[in-house]
């Protein structure tokens, strides 16, 4: 029986967007295959400026065992060290650009390429100035604090919410990545953004990769990036969450 294809049309004006997405899928697949992990990434059949043609995944509801498999295998994936923070190629987080570049300074990278980059994209000038001033106050304490975590860079999926994990038969699949090299807990933080994964996922993950003692605050920091991105994509409904996360970081670090 021939393998069915899934055709994704280019949702942006960037003719390179689908090539960039294909690069992210290849990056995930390379690490997974090199280390014989039991996570799958759909095969790329073809890609051009208008379409990305992928192996079709017959998605179904996940079993408890599949959530355990994802937790175990993602933890192992997050233990594979990389050389730098960032990524050599700029890519996308949803429909917004994601600025990368290579760095040996995690705090500086996250502050500038994640938080400040999103701040600079805010179109409402009063909101942009409000966020910028709070981030400016946080700059050195936040950079120092993130660097004190002494994290090793690992490859991140980068956009790890439930819509980007598929299940078929006994397989677990990752789709739609926004890859870069960073703190593994940034991926886990995002899984908690919209209701979270089942508890068994976290229990299994932490048997292989226990969370750091500062994870609760790191989660606020890392998810601030996604709330700023959602504010830029979808509007004022996310502004309260941006302000709340900024205020909690400011209280904790300054």
N, C-alpha and C positions, 0 to 999 in steps of 0.2 A: 504494500500500500504506500503510495507516495506521501511524503511529509507535506502537510498543508503549510501555507505561508501566511504570515500576518504582515500587512502592508501599512506602514505608518507614513502619512504625508507630512511634509514640512510645515509646521505650524507658525514659522517665523519668516521674516524677510531675509534672513541670513542664509545664503546658499551653502554655507559650510556647516550649518547646524546639525544635520543628520550625520555627516561625516564625523563631527565631534562626538555625537552620541555613540556612534559605532566604535570610536576610539575608547570610550569609557567601558563599553561592553567587552572589548578585547582585553583591556587592562585587567578587569575582573577575572575573565576567563583564563588569562595567562597565569595569574597567581593561583587560582583554583586548581588548574591542571598540573602546575609544577609541584604542588604539595598534596595532590590526590585527595582533595576535599570533596565531600558529598553534597555540594551545592551546584546548581546548574545555572548556566547563562544561555539564552537562546542563540543558536547559530545565526550568523549574518549571511544571508543569501546574496544580497546585492545592496548597494547604497549609491545614491547620486544626490544631486542638489534638491530633488523633489521628493524622493521616496527612500525609505529604509525598509528593506524586505527581510523579515526575520522568520525563523522557525516558529510555527504557531504552537502555543501552549494550551492544551485542553484543561483549563483551570477548573478546580473543584474546591470544596470546603476542606480545610486542613484537619487532619487528625491530631490528637494529642502527641502522638509519636513524631509527626512531622514538625510540630512546633519545638519539640525537644531536639530534633535533628538540626533545625535551624539554629537554635541556641548553642548547641555543642559545636557545630561546624563554623558558625560565625565567630565564636570565641577563638577557635583555632586559626581562622583567617586573620583575626586581629592580633595574633601573636607573631606574625611574619614581619620582621623589621624591614624598613625602607631607609634610604640614605638621607633624604631631605624631607622637609615640610613643603607643602604646596604641590605644584604639578607643572610640567613644562608647557602645557597647553591651556589657555583659557577655555572655559566651557560654559554650561548653562545650569542653573538651578530653577527648575520649572521653565518658564519662558523668559526669565531674567538672566542676563550674563553673570557668570561667576568668574571673578578675577583671580588668577593664580600666580604663576611665577615660582621660582625655587627660593627657599629660605632655610637657614639653620637656626632661626629664632621663632619658636612657635607663638609666643605671646605677641610679638610684633606682626607676624603674619596674620594671626586671627584678628587682631585689632584693626589693622589697616586694610587687608584684603577681604575681610568678611564684614565687620561692623561698620567701619568708616565708608567702605565702598557702597554699602546699602544706604547709608545716611546721605551720601552724595547724590543718590538717585531719587531722593524724595523731592517731589515737584512742588509741594506746598512749602513756601519759603519760611513761614513761621514755624512749622513743624520741623523742617530741616534744621533750622537754627537751634531750636529747643534740644533736639537729639544731639546735634553736634556739640553743644556746650556741655551736656552731661557726659558725652563720650570723651571730650577733652579733659574734663575733671578726672575721669577714670583712667586716662591713658597709661600713665606710668604704674599706678598700683595694679591695674589689670594685667599689663604686660609682665610685670615682675611676678605676680601671683601665678599666671599661667606657666611661666618658665620655671618656677619653683616646683611645679608638678613633675618635672624631669621625665616627661613622657617620651617614648620612642615613637617616631613616625611609622604609621602603618597605612596601607591603602584603605580608604573609606569608600563605601558606596556613595555617601554624601547626601542622599535623598531617601533615607530608609524609613518609609512609613508603610502602612499595611497595603496600600494600593500598588506598591512596587515589589511585593512578594507574592508569587503565585505558587500553587500546589497542584501536582498532577500525579495520580497513582502514588508511588512511593518517593517522588522527587520534589525537591524544593528549588524554586527558581528566583533569581534576582533580575529585575528589569529596570529601565529608565534611570541609570546612575547619573550622579553628578560628582565623579570621582576626584579625589585629591589625597595627598598624604598628610595625615594629621593624627590627633589623639583619638584612639578607638572609642572613647566615651562620647565623642561627638555623634557617632552613629547611634549609640544606645540612647542618648538623650533624645534624638529625633524620634525614635520608636515610641517615646512617651508623649509626644506632642499632641496627638489627637486621640486620646483614649487609651493608648498603649496596646502592646501585644499581650496575649494571655500570660498569666503569672508563671506558668511552667516554662515558657521561653526564658524569662529572666533567671529563674532558679537553675536551669540547665546551663545557661551562659556563665553564670557566676561560679559554678563548680569548676570550670576551666579558667575563668578570667574574673576574679573578684573585683568589684568596683572599688575605686579609691575612696579614702575617707572624706575627700572633698567633693565627691560626685554630685551631691545635691546642689551645691553652688555652681559647679561646672555645668550642670544641666541647665541652670538659669542662663549662664553665659552663652552656651552653645545654641540654645533655642532662641535666644534674643536674635541671633542672625536669621533664623527662619521666620520669626514674627516680623522682623523688618522687611524681609523679602515678601512675605504675604501682604504686608501693608502696601508695599510698592506694586504688587500684582493686583490686589483685590480691593484695596481702599480702606477707609477709616474704621471698619469693623475690627481691625487688628491693632489699632493705635493704643488702646487701653492695655493690651498685653505687652506691647513694646515699652510703654511707660512703667508698668509694674515691674518688668524684668530689669529695666535700667535702675529703678529706685532700689530694688533689692540688692543689686550688685553694688551700687553706690554706698548703701548702708553697711554692707559686709566688708568692703575693701577700702573705704576712705574714712 
